[in-house]
Every structure is written in structure tokens, then in C-alpha cells.
Amino acid sequence: MNRILLLSATSYLLGAISFSYLTARLVKGIDIRTVGSRNAGGHNVMLEVGRGWGSLVVVLDVGKGALGAWLGLTLGGSVAAGVLGGLAAVLGHNYPFYLGFRGGKGVAAALGALLVLMPRETLLGVAVLGVLYLVITHSISSGSGAGFVSMSLLAWLWGRPAWLILAPLAFGLLGVLAILPEAARMWRAADDKRDLIFRRWITDPEGRF
């Protein structure tokens, strides 16, 4: 039990390193949580700071999620510990203590953890996310949601352990919880609720890469 607690705390602290916040502050002197989508993540950095900087943030976020899951597998010695390590890293990303617990949605960090835990399913899920975002919906939210669900379905079809079948859904749920406050604010402010649902959350005509 002590080892699991130490592992979780270490993974949380790794995840809490907000590369998006630090990059935006150093490069442009802005708080990434106050511009664009107000999300402290690589995609918002791409749009508000620059594609190169945003791509670097995505790689670093993927890396910290992967490291959290790897620590779980290595120190915890089980798939369950690997999932817990990855979840702790995503919680750190979404709720960094030194930024008032206001972080990102954790999509990149979650993908990093899942690449370590279930690489085949994750790569196919990323392909689903990429096609939806780049070609069809242009929405990271709906694209990532479909990607996580597809990973879980593939894990089930391929007879993977229950921990791996449920892991993508758990990571997706953390993302949903992270965006609820902003989603609630947008819902209250929107005059046309249907337009908000179909043109901002499910699809995003103004989505840029």
C-alpha cells in the first residue's frame, strides 16, 4: 500500500508540471488559461503561441503520461498499478496544485499512458481521433471521446484484462470532468444551445491546426 501511495504521489507531481503554462509564459508572457479555448494544453498553445511550441508541449505531455504509467508497471509490478500511475499523472496535469488546481484536459498525457499500457489499441484510437479532428469534426473534444471509446472496444474484442478495457474510459471521464466548469459557463452564456452543442462541442467549424 505504501508503494502504491508513493507511486501515485510521484506520478501526480510529474503530471502537475504544466508545460503548456510554462511555455506560454516564457515565449509570450501570457497565461494560456486566459486565451483561446482557455485550456492549458498543447492544442491551445499551437493556436495561441505557435505550432512548433504547441507540438513540443504535446510531446512533453505525452511523455509525462507515459512515464507515470511506466513507473506503475515497473514499481507496482502490475497492469493495475500501471493504470493507476497513468491516472495520477493525468490528475496532476488537470489539477496542478501550484496553479490553483486549474490545468488542462489531459488528452495528450492520457494517450502517453495508454501507449505504454496498450500500444496497439492506442495507435488505432489515435488514428480515429486524427481522422475525426482533421477531416470531419475539427473538434478535439468529440475526436478524443471517440478515440477513447474505440480503444476500449478494441481491448474488449482482443480479450485484454478488465483494467485495460476500462482504462481508456477512465481517462476519458477525467477529461470530461476537467471541462465541465468551462462547459457550464458556455452553456449559461449561449443564446442558441443547439448551435453550441452541434457547432462547438460535437463539431467545430473554426477548428484550426
C-alpha positions in Angstrom: 0.0 0.0 0.0 2.8 2.4 0.9 4.4 1.7 -2.5 1.2 2.5 -4.4 0.7 5.7 -2.4 4.3 6.8 -3.2 3.9 5.8 -6.9 0.6 7.8 -7.1 2.1 10.9 -5.5 5.2 10.8 -7.7 3.1 10.4 -10.9 0.8 13.2 -9.8 3.8 15.5 -9.3 5.2 14.6 -12.7 1.8 15.3 -14.3 1.5 18.6 -12.5 4.4 20.0 -14.5 2.3 22.2 -16.8 4.4 22.5 -19.9 1.7 24.5 -21.7 1.5 27.1 -19.0 5.3 27.4 -18.7 5.8 27.6 -22.5 3.2 30.3 -23.0 4.6 32.3 -20.1 8.2 32.1 -21.3 7.5 32.6 -25.0 4.7 35.2 -25.0 4.3 36.2 -21.4 0.6 35.1 -21.3 -1.4 32.7 -19.1 -2.6 30.1 -21.6 -5.6 29.5 -19.4 -7.0 33.0 -20.2 -6.8 32.9 -24.0 -8.2 30.9 -26.9 -10.1 27.8 -25.5 -8.7 28.6 -22.0 -7.3 25.1 -21.9 -3.8 24.5 -20.6 -2.9 22.0 -23.3 -0.8 21.6 -26.4 -3.6 22.3 -28.8 -4.3 25.7 -27.3 -0.6 26.5 -27.3 -0.5 25.7 -31.0 -3.3 28.2 -31.7 -2.2 31.0 -29.4 1.7 30.7 -29.3 2.7 28.7 -32.3 2.6 25.3 -33.9 6.1 24.4 -33.1 5.8 25.3 -29.4 2.4 23.5 -29.2 3.9 20.4 -30.8 6.7 20.4 -28.3 4.1 20.7 -25.4 2.2 17.8 -26.8 5.3 15.6 -26.9 6.2 16.5 -23.4 2.7 15.9 -22.1 2.6 12.5 -23.8 6.0 11.8 -22.2 4.8 12.6 -18.6 1.7 10.4 -19.0 3.9 7.6 -20.4 6.3 8.0 -17.5 3.5 7.8 -15.0 2.2 4.5 -16.4 5.8 3.1 -16.8 6.5 3.8 -13.2 3.3 2.0 -12.2 4.2 -1.0 -14.3 7.8 -1.1 -13.0 7.4 -0.2 -9.4 3.9 -1.5 -8.8 4.6 -4.7 -10.8 1.1 -5.0 -12.3 -1.2 -3.6 -15.1 -3.5 -2.2 -12.4 -0.6 -0.2 -10.9 0.3 1.0 -14.4 -3.2 2.3 -14.9 -3.2 4.0 -11.5 0.2 5.6 -12.3 -1.2 7.0 -15.6 -4.4 8.2 -14.0 -2.4 10.0 -11.3 -0.2 11.7 -13.9 -3.4 12.9 -15.7 -4.9 14.1 -12.5 -1.7 16.1 -11.9 -2.0 17.6 -15.4 -5.6 18.5 -15.0 -5.3 19.8 -11.4 -1.8 21.1 -10.7 -1.7 22.2 -7.1 0.6 25.2 -7.7 -1.7 26.7 -10.3 -4.8 26.7 -8.1 -5.8 23.2 -9.5 -6.6 24.8 -12.9 -4.9 22.7 -15.6 -5.8 21.1 -18.9 -8.0 18.3 -20.1 -5.2 15.6 -20.1 -5.8 14.2 -23.6 -2.1 14.0 -24.5 -1.0 12.8 -21.1 -3.7 10.1 -21.2 -2.5 9.0 -24.7 1.0 8.7 -23.4 -0.1 6.5 -20.5 -2.2 4.3 -22.8 0.7 4.0 -25.3 2.7 2.3 -22.6 -0.3 0.2 -21.3 -1.9 -0.9 -24.6 0.1 0.4 -27.7 -1.9 -1.4 -30.5 -5.3 -0.1 -29.3 -3.9 3.4 -28.6 -2.4 3.8 -32.0 -5.7 2.8 -33.7 -7.6 5.1 -31.3 -5.2 8.0 -32.2 -6.0 7.3 -35.9 -9.7 7.6 -35.1 -9.1 10.9 -33.3 -6.9 12.2 -36.1 -9.4 11.5 -38.9 -12.3 13.0 -36.9 -10.4 16.1 -36.0 -8.6 16.8 -39.3 -11.2 15.7 -41.7 -14.7 15.5 -40.2 -15.5 17.3 -36.9 -12.4 19.5 -36.3 -13.2 19.1 -32.6 -10.6 17.8 -30.2 -13.4 17.0 -27.6 -15.5 14.7 -29.8 -12.5 13.3 -31.6 -10.8 12.3 -28.3 -14.0 10.9 -26.9 -14.5 8.7 -29.9 -10.8 7.7 -29.8 -11.0 6.6 -26.1 -14.2 4.6 -26.7 -12.7 2.8 -29.7 -9.6 1.8 -27.6 -11.9 0.3 -25.0 -13.9 -1.6 -27.6 -10.7 -2.9 -29.3 -9.3 -4.0 -25.9 -12.6 -5.9 -25.2 -12.6 -7.5 -28.7 -9.0 -8.6 -28.3 -9.6 -10.2 -24.8 -7.5 -7.8 -22.8 -7.7 -7.7 -19.0 -10.6 -5.7 -17.4 -8.2 -3.0 -16.2 -7.2 -2.3 -19.8 -10.8 -2.4 -21.1 -11.8 0.2 -18.6 -8.7 2.4 -18.6 -9.5 4.4 -21.8 -13.0 5.1 -20.4 -11.5 6.3 -17.1 -9.1 8.6 -18.9 -11.9 10.0 -21.0 -14.0 10.6 -17.9 -11.2 12.6 -16.3 -11.2 14.8 -19.5 -15.0 15.3 -19.2 -14.7 16.3 -15.6 -12.0 18.7 -16.4 -14.0 20.6 -19.0 -17.3 20.7 -17.0 -16.8 24.1 -15.4 -16.0 25.8 -18.7 -18.8 23.9 -20.5 -21.2 25.0 -17.8 -20.1 28.7 -18.3 -20.5 28.4 -22.1 -24.0 26.8 -21.6 -25.2 29.6 -19.4 -23.9 32.3 -21.8 -25.1 30.7 -25.0 -28.3 32.1 -26.7 -28.6 29.2 -29.0 -28.0 26.0 -27.1 -28.4 23.7 -30.1 -25.7 25.7 -32.0 -23.4 25.4 -29.0 -23.8 21.6 -28.9 -23.5 20.9 -32.6 -21.2 23.6 -33.8 -18.8 23.9 -30.8 -18.7 20.6 -28.9 -19.5 17.9 -31.5 -18.1 19.8 -34.5 -16.0 23.0 -34.6 -16.2 24.8 -37.9 -13.5 27.2 -36.7 -11.1 24.5 -35.5 -7.6 25.1 -36.7 -4.4 23.0 -36.7 
